[in-house]
Amino acid sequence: MNEVIMHDVIILGSGPAGLTAALYCGRAGKDTLVLGGDTLGGQMAGIATLENYPGWAGSGLALAEFMKQQAETFGAKIKFVSAKTIAGDAESGFNILGDDGNRYVGKSVIIATGASPRKLQIEGARELFGKGVSYCATCDGFFYSEKDVIVMGGGNSALNDALYLADIAKNVKIVYRKSAFTRAEAVLRNRVAERENIECLFNTDLKKIAKRDDDKLVVTTTDNKEIICDGLFVAIGHEANTDYLTEDIARDNMGRLAPDALPRGIFVAGDVQSELKMQIATAVGTGCSAAMDAINYLNQL
Ligand SMILES: Cc1cc2nc3c(=O)[nH]c(=O)nc-3n(C[C@H](O)[C@H](O)[C@H](O)COP(=O)(O)OP(=O)(O)OC[C@H]3O[C@@H](n4cnc5c(N)ncnc54)[C@H](O)[C@@H]3O)c2cc1C
């Protein structure tokens, strides 16, 4: 058991929102502890080349490492621990149970626990997760060199995944239930259109996945066509990481938090909040804003 210290602020999450909040709270002289989940950087860590965060042209992980060092320079402490529960209130302090078995107490909390890929709920998807079904092209793409893969989805994440996989796999099919990629950025749509080894199957949804004896996947569409491939990469949206919060903290149907419906002393930043355009730039902006609100709150105690 660790010695229980009352921190000024505990930040949950080490993605761009949490690390920005840590930088601001640290620079304001607040005793700042980040409980950063299991790894550094959140979703940003999986981005091979970041093209739309102003001033940065490297990988997402390199940016996360830089943000971490910057926050630590100003005194923020970062532990790779996940919150299991939060109890208490503004009067007595917020009491967080970590998955390392320790308790962490803060006068305020900034929730920046981001989002995780929404899971595919069709027959076979759960059983074949890690055995041909993946939610992370940058993590698993390597295993599909010169193979045939499907990407399911039609937003920026799906198109980014397809482009990434097109450099590794032989053929990539994008399966999308709508008639066009209207939700994706034009630059990504154009790049997809230019790639000879990417085929787009619009107005197509999936209903079942199975594995053959030769290790190939048989993916069945809702109109009963079968597609044979080696891997299925799913990119159909995200759900907020808020399972560890109690029922009384209001969430929308994606598990996201509204900044103005939180208990006193709790603040929110990044993809975990509702009505946010899920980008690094917006996560950084809301991380800064949540930190400034928390600093202002602490200065008035
Ligand atoms: C494949 C992919 C490509 C992308 N490409 C781009 C791009 O090119 N440009 C762009 O701007 N955006 C891109 N994004 C989106 C961008 O990465 C996210 O919008 C951004 O990372 C959100 O930051 P965040 O800090 O809010 O949350 P996240 O990055 O999701 O980080 C959440 C953090 O919380 C931690 N956590 C989770 N649960 C707990 C818990 N219980 N306790 C403590 N910590 C917890 C996680 O470990 C993580 O550290 C991409 C996303 C993906 C998935």
The ligand as an SDF file (V2000), in Angstrom:
LIG
                    3D

 53 58  0  0  0  0  0  0  0  0999 V2000
   -6.2070    4.8320  -35.5470 C   0  0  0  0  0  0  0  0  0  0  0  0
   -6.4050    6.2650  -35.1080 C   0  0  0  0  0  0  0  0  0  0  0  0
   -5.8650    7.2810  -35.8720 C   0  0  0  0  0  0  0  0  0  0  0  0
   -6.0570    8.6090  -35.4700 C   0  0  0  0  0  0  0  0  0  0  0  0
   -5.5120    9.5920  -36.2360 N   0  0  0  0  0  0  0  0  0  0  0  0
   -5.6170   10.8780  -35.8410 C   0  0  0  0  0  0  0  0  0  0  0  0
   -5.0080   11.9220  -36.5810 C   0  0  0  0  0  0  0  0  0  0  0  0
   -4.3700   11.6920  -37.6080 O   0  0  0  0  0  0  0  0  0  0  0  0
   -5.1450   13.1950  -36.1180 N   0  0  0  0  0  0  0  0  0  0  0  0
   -5.8490   13.5080  -34.9930 C   0  0  0  0  0  0  0  0  0  0  0  0
   -5.9160   14.6790  -34.6130 O   0  0  0  0  0  0  0  0  0  0  0  0
   -6.4560   12.5210  -34.2780 N   0  0  0  0  0  0  0  0  0  0  0  0
   -6.3500   11.2280  -34.6760 C   0  0  0  0  0  0  0  0  0  0  0  0
   -6.9680   10.2460  -33.9600 N   0  0  0  0  0  0  0  0  0  0  0  0
   -7.8050   10.6200  -32.8050 C   0  0  0  0  0  0  0  0  0  0  0  0
   -6.9500   11.0080  -31.5890 C   0  0  0  0  0  0  0  0  0  0  0  0
   -5.9350   10.0440  -31.3890 O   0  0  0  0  0  0  0  0  0  0  0  0
   -7.8380   11.1280  -30.3620 C   0  0  0  0  0  0  0  0  0  0  0  0
   -8.8560   12.0800  -30.6330 O   0  0  0  0  0  0  0  0  0  0  0  0
   -7.0480   11.5920  -29.1540 C   0  0  0  0  0  0  0  0  0  0  0  0
   -5.9910   10.6930  -28.8530 O   0  0  0  0  0  0  0  0  0  0  0  0
   -7.9610   11.7090  -27.9290 C   0  0  0  0  0  0  0  0  0  0  0  0
   -7.1710   12.0500  -26.8410 O   0  0  0  0  0  0  0  0  0  0  0  0
   -7.6510   11.8150  -25.3420 P   0  0  0  0  0  0  0  0  0  0  0  0
   -6.5060   12.2510  -24.4830 O   0  0  0  0  0  0  0  0  0  0  0  0
   -8.9620   12.4550  -25.1260 O   0  0  0  0  0  0  0  0  0  0  0  0
   -7.9280   10.2490  -25.2010 O   0  0  0  0  0  0  0  0  0  0  0  0
   -7.0940    8.9560  -25.5710 P   0  0  0  0  0  0  0  0  0  0  0  0
   -6.0530    9.2460  -26.5840 O   0  0  0  0  0  0  0  0  0  0  0  0
   -8.1250    7.9290  -25.8510 O   0  0  0  0  0  0  0  0  0  0  0  0
   -6.3470    8.6060  -24.2050 O   0  0  0  0  0  0  0  0  0  0  0  0
   -7.0610    8.1280  -23.0960 C   0  0  0  0  0  0  0  0  0  0  0  0
   -6.0990    7.7670  -21.9910 C   0  0  0  0  0  0  0  0  0  0  0  0
   -6.8430    7.3460  -20.8500 O   0  0  0  0  0  0  0  0  0  0  0  0
   -6.2790    6.1300  -20.3620 C   0  0  0  0  0  0  0  0  0  0  0  0
   -7.3280    5.4310  -19.5970 N   0  0  0  0  0  0  0  0  0  0  0  0
   -8.3870    4.7180  -20.0510 C   0  0  0  0  0  0  0  0  0  0  0  0
   -9.1110    4.2280  -19.0130 N   0  0  0  0  0  0  0  0  0  0  0  0
   -8.4800    4.6640  -17.8890 C   0  0  0  0  0  0  0  0  0  0  0  0
   -8.7470    4.5180  -16.5000 C   0  0  0  0  0  0  0  0  0  0  0  0
   -9.7950    3.8120  -16.0480 N   0  0  0  0  0  0  0  0  0  0  0  0
   -7.9020    5.1060  -15.6230 N   0  0  0  0  0  0  0  0  0  0  0  0
   -6.8310    5.8380  -16.0440 C   0  0  0  0  0  0  0  0  0  0  0  0
   -6.5400    6.0130  -17.3400 N   0  0  0  0  0  0  0  0  0  0  0  0
   -7.3540    5.4350  -18.2630 C   0  0  0  0  0  0  0  0  0  0  0  0
   -5.7740    5.4220  -21.5870 C   0  0  0  0  0  0  0  0  0  0  0  0
   -4.8040    4.4360  -21.2410 O   0  0  0  0  0  0  0  0  0  0  0  0
   -5.1480    6.6220  -22.3120 C   0  0  0  0  0  0  0  0  0  0  0  0
   -3.8850    6.9390  -21.7680 O   0  0  0  0  0  0  0  0  0  0  0  0
   -6.7950    8.9180  -34.3010 C   0  0  0  0  0  0  0  0  0  0  0  0
   -7.3240    7.8700  -33.5310 C   0  0  0  0  0  0  0  0  0  0  0  0
   -7.1380    6.5520  -33.9200 C   0  0  0  0  0  0  0  0  0  0  0  0
   -7.7120    5.4550  -33.0740 C   0  0  0  0  0  0  0  0  0  0  0  0
  1  2  1  0
  2  3  1  0
  2 52  2  0
  3  4  2  0
  4  5  1  0
  4 50  1  0
  5  6  2  0
  6  7  1  0
  6 13  1  0
  7  8  2  0
  7  9  1  0
  9 10  1  0
 10 11  2  0
 10 12  1  0
 12 13  2  0
 13 14  1  0
 14 15  1  0
 14 50  1  0
 15 16  1  0
 16 17  1  0
 16 18  1  0
 18 19  1  0
 18 20  1  0
 20 21  1  0
 20 22  1  0
 22 23  1  0
 23 24  1  0
 24 25  2  0
 24 26  1  0
 24 27  1  0
 27 28  1  0
 28 29  2  0
 28 30  1  0
 28 31  1  0
 31 32  1  0
 32 33  1  0
 33 34  1  0
 33 48  1  0
 34 35  1  0
 35 36  1  0
 35 46  1  0
 36 37  1  0
 36 45  1  0
 37 38  2  0
 38 39  1  0
 39 40  1  0
 39 45  2  0
 40 41  1  0
 40 42  2  0
 42 43  1  0
 43 44  2  0
 44 45  1  0
 46 47  1  0
 46 48  1  0
 48 49  1  0
 50 51  2  0
 51 52  1  0
 52 53  1  0
M  END
$$$$
